[in-house]
Amino acid sequence: MKQSQRIVKNAVFGIGASLIGGLVYLATVLTIARMVSVVEFGKYSFVLAFAMFFQLVADAGLPRMLIREIAKDPEALVPLVGAGAALIWVVSLAVLLLVALIVPFLHFGTDVKIAAVVMTMATMATFHSAGYSAVLRAFEDNELNNLGFVLQKFLLLGFIVVTIKLKMGLVGFVTAHLVSNVLLWNFYHIIVSRLYARIPLRIDVSLWKSLMIAALPMGGGVMLRQLALQLDILILTWMTNLTTVGLFSGPYRISMALRVIPQTLALPLYPLYSRTAHLSPERFREAYQWSVKFFALTSIPMAAFFIAWSKPILGLALGAKFLPALPAMQLLGLGLVPFFLSTLFQYIFAALDEQRRFLASTCVGSALRILLLVMLIPRFGFAGPALAFVCAETAIVGIWIFQLKRLGFPANLGNVIWRPLAAGFAMTLVLFAAGKGQLLWQIPAAVVSIIVYAVVLLALKTFSTEEIHHAREGIAFVYPFIESWAKKLKRNT
């Protein structure tokens, strides 16, 4: 398959998996929110944020470094992944021990403490899954990675429904996370063993050291990025109460359910970035500029829906008890554009081997976010974290674009983004006009708004001849995809 075909193939499967998995996860969150009190939902949100923080501590950028090294040298698959999987065991056990020491000092009830430990175990299972899925991503077989992602979301929803029926409460919810994540880990392990190679655990201290030296700066930056997403809830919990946390968590979880879309779309680009960053800087610059343009084009329509239809979305999804959180919902929608763009840069800096530069700039962005949270929460309540999210995401994207320009890779963002913004503005006007109408009229209005967006993009000549050529070439991925899998399955039978 040609590179453009692999990218389009992975983007198509990624979008499909993101839509399906995102909707299923959204249904999971909504099921919990509707079936428990606002206070119980606040507990669940805190436990999830707590465990996600320690997953980020454990991750340390290791799976990303495995993807980069395998993409650059596929022959090193077995020693790299064997050593990486063993290192993941060492790190995850150390993190679980740390959590066990911290949990007794939390100022919450026993149910929250037990749930925090179990949820941390669940996130460590996700860490192990990432070690094996790195192989699928490096070889650009993202359809297998996406299949596991979707299956896990369906399993999680099913287990959550069962725990609600059994009235298991918070501990039941986190147990559902643990079981579904362990099954995902085993799924990836079996796929890698069957299709690529059997990978025994391998103790290699020198390779561990090399991987960690490369991974830690990137992991630190990614951890700070992900921590910033959890800081909103953690600081809101500290400065207010669980009722306020529950109100903010409703629209926040809806918007964060969409984050799988940019993450899924960015992953197929990482092997390409890794191969071209040092061997072909001109092609790397081209890939960077096109991906920034594509992510802007993708995020703006979603932001338009969030801003224009925030009230019906919030009311339909969570019910009338969450309608006071409407201002937060609209601000979170506005922040989707810089948030989508920001997802690219961890992979771009990793491919360039500029992890330390990424870490330093991320520290600045995270400090700004904390400052904004402390300043805005007392004045705006649950709308404060949403406003801080918009400002901090915009600032950090600006910093990263400036740094890459200094490295010789300009984004030309001004020239790229004004056309999608103009088309998004036209789309938003259509949505606002139909927002107060009946559902019967809103559905065709949504379709019309998307058509308006596309027409304005074409009228403003948004796409170059070369971009259209690559798009047409990439769309023709179906036959090469089937042919490549036929050969792979024949080889493994």
Secondary structure in CASP SS format (residue, H / E / C, confidence):
PFRMAT SS
TARGET T0000
AUTHOR 0000-0000-0000
METHOD secondary structure of the structure
MODEL  1
M C 1.00
K C 1.00
Q H 1.00
S H 1.00
Q H 1.00
R H 1.00
I H 1.00
V H 1.00
K H 1.00
N H 1.00
A H 1.00
V H 1.00
F H 1.00
G H 1.00
I H 1.00
G H 1.00
A H 1.00
S H 1.00
L H 1.00
I H 1.00
G H 1.00
G H 1.00
L H 1.00
V H 1.00
Y H 1.00
L H 1.00
A H 1.00
T H 1.00
V H 1.00
L H 1.00
T H 1.00
I H 1.00
A H 1.00
R H 1.00
M H 1.00
V C 1.00
S C 1.00
V H 1.00
V H 1.00
E H 1.00
F H 1.00
G H 1.00
K H 1.00
Y H 1.00
S H 1.00
F H 1.00
V H 1.00
L H 1.00
A H 1.00
F H 1.00
A H 1.00
M H 1.00
F H 1.00
F H 1.00
Q H 1.00
L H 1.00
V H 1.00
A H 1.00
D H 1.00
A C 1.00
G C 1.00
L H 1.00
P H 1.00
R H 1.00
M H 1.00
L H 1.00
I H 1.00
R H 1.00
E H 1.00
I H 1.00
A H 1.00
K H 1.00
D C 1.00
P H 1.00
E H 1.00
A H 1.00
L H 1.00
V H 1.00
P H 1.00
L H 1.00
V H 1.00
G H 1.00
A H 1.00
G H 1.00
A H 1.00
A H 1.00
L H 1.00
I H 1.00
W H 1.00
V H 1.00
V H 1.00
S H 1.00
L H 1.00
A H 1.00
V H 1.00
L H 1.00
L H 1.00
L H 1.00
V H 1.00
A H 1.00
L H 1.00
I H 1.00
V H 1.00
P H 1.00
F H 1.00
L C 1.00
H C 1.00
F C 1.00
G C 1.00
T H 1.00
D H 1.00
V H 1.00
K H 1.00
I H 1.00
A H 1.00
A H 1.00
V H 1.00
V H 1.00
M H 1.00
T H 1.00
M H 1.00
A H 1.00
T H 1.00
M H 1.00
A H 1.00
T H 1.00
F H 1.00
H H 1.00
S H 1.00
A H 1.00
G H 1.00
Y H 1.00
S H 1.00
A H 1.00
V H 1.00
L H 1.00
R H 1.00
A H 1.00
F C 1.00
E C 1.00
D C 1.00
N H 1.00
E H 1.00
L H 1.00
N H 1.00
N H 1.00
L H 1.00
G H 1.00
F H 1.00
V H 1.00
L H 1.00
Q H 1.00
K H 1.00
F H 1.00
L H 1.00
L H 1.00
L H 1.00
G H 1.00
F H 1.00
I H 1.00
V H 1.00
V H 1.00
T H 1.00
I H 1.00
K H 1.00
L C 1.00
K C 1.00
M C 1.00
G H 1.00
L H 1.00
V H 1.00
G H 1.00
F H 1.00
V H 1.00
T H 1.00
A H 1.00
H H 1.00
L H 1.00
V H 1.00
S H 1.00
N H 1.00
V H 1.00
L H 1.00
L H 1.00
W H 1.00
N H 1.00
F H 1.00
Y H 1.00
H H 1.00
I H 1.00
I H 1.00
V H 1.00
S H 1.00
R H 1.00
L H 1.00
Y C 1.00
A C 1.00
R C 1.00
I C 1.00
P C 1.00
L C 1.00
R C 1.00
I C 1.00
D C 1.00
V H 1.00
S H 1.00
L H 1.00
W H 1.00
K H 1.00
S H 1.00
L H 1.00
M H 1.00
I H 1.00
A H 1.00
A H 1.00
L H 1.00
P H 1.00
M H 1.00
G H 1.00
G H 1.00
G H 1.00
V H 1.00
M H 1.00
L H 1.00
R H 1.00
Q H 1.00
L H 1.00
A H 1.00
L H 1.00
Q H 1.00
L H 1.00
D H 1.00
I H 1.00
L H 1.00
I H 1.00
L H 1.00
T H 1.00
W H 1.00
M H 1.00
T C 1.00
N C 1.00
L H 1.00
T H 1.00
T H 1.00
V H 1.00
G H 1.00
L H 1.00
F H 1.00
S H 1.00
G H 1.00
P H 1.00
Y H 1.00
R H 1.00
I H 1.00
S H 1.00
M H 1.00
A H 1.00
L C 1.00
R C 1.00
V H 1.00
I H 1.00
P H 1.00
Q H 1.00
T H 1.00
L H 1.00
A H 1.00
L C 1.00
P C 1.00
L H 1.00
Y H 1.00
P H 1.00
L H 1.00
Y H 1.00
S H 1.00
R H 1.00
T H 1.00
A H 1.00
H H 1.00
L H 1.00
S C 1.00
P H 1.00
E H 1.00
R H 1.00
F H 1.00
R H 1.00
E H 1.00
A H 1.00
Y H 1.00
Q H 1.00
W H 1.00
S H 1.00
V H 1.00
K H 1.00
F H 1.00
F H 1.00
A H 1.00
L H 1.00
T H 1.00
S H 1.00
I H 1.00
P H 1.00
M H 1.00
A H 1.00
A H 1.00
F H 1.00
F H 1.00
I H 1.00
A H 1.00
W C 1.00
S H 1.00
K H 1.00
P H 1.00
I H 1.00
L H 1.00
G H 1.00
L H 1.00
A H 1.00
L H 1.00
G C 1.00
A H 1.00
K H 1.00
F H 1.00
L H 1.00
P H 1.00
A H 1.00
L H 1.00
P H 1.00
A H 1.00
M H 1.00
Q H 1.00
L H 1.00
L H 1.00
G H 1.00
L H 1.00
G C 1.00
L H 1.00
V H 1.00
P H 1.00
F H 1.00
F H 1.00
L H 1.00
S H 1.00
T H 1.00
L H 1.00
F H 1.00
Q H 1.00
Y H 1.00
I H 1.00
F H 1.00
A H 1.00
A H 1.00
L C 1.00
D C 1.00
E C 1.00
Q H 1.00
R H 1.00
R H 1.00
F H 1.00
L H 1.00
A H 1.00
S H 1.00
T H 1.00
C H 1.00
V H 1.00
G H 1.00
S H 1.00
A H 1.00
L H 1.00
R H 1.00
I H 1.00
L H 1.00
L H 1.00
L H 1.00
V H 1.00
M H 1.00
L H 1.00
I H 1.00
P H 1.00
R H 1.00
F H 1.00
G C 1.00
F C 1.00
A H 1.00
G H 1.00
P H 1.00
A H 1.00
L H 1.00
A H 1.00
F H 1.00
V H 1.00
C H 1.00
A H 1.00
E H 1.00
T H 1.00
A H 1.00
I H 1.00
V H 1.00
G H 1.00
I H 1.00
W H 1.00
I H 1.00
F H 1.00
Q H 1.00
L H 1.00
K H 1.00
R H 1.00
L C 1.00
G C 1.00
F C 1.00
P C 1.00
A C 1.00
N C 1.00
L H 1.00
G H 1.00
N H 1.00
V H 1.00
I H 1.00
W H 1.00
R H 1.00
P H 1.00
L H 1.00
A H 1.00
A H 1.00
G H 1.00
F H 1.00
A H 1.00
M H 1.00
T H 1.00
L H 1.00
V H 1.00
L H 1.00
F H 1.00
A H 1.00
A H 1.00
G C 1.00
K C 1.00
G C 1.00
Q C 1.00
L H 1.00
L H 1.00
W H 1.00
Q H 1.00
I H 1.00
P H 1.00
A H 1.00
A H 1.00
V H 1.00
V H 1.00
S H 1.00
I H 1.00
I H 1.00
V H 1.00
Y H 1.00
A H 1.00
V H 1.00
V H 1.00
L H 1.00
L H 1.00
A H 1.00
L C 1.00
K C 1.00
T C 1.00
F C 1.00
S C 1.00
T H 1.00
E H 1.00
E H 1.00
I H 1.00
H H 1.00
H H 1.00
A H 1.00
R H 1.00
E H 1.00
G H 1.00
I H 1.00
A C 1.00
F C 1.00
V H 1.00
Y H 1.00
P H 1.00
F H 1.00
I H 1.00
E H 1.00
S H 1.00
W H 1.00
A H 1.00
K H 1.00
K H 1.00
L H 1.00
K H 1.00
R H 1.00
N C 1.00
T C 1.00
END
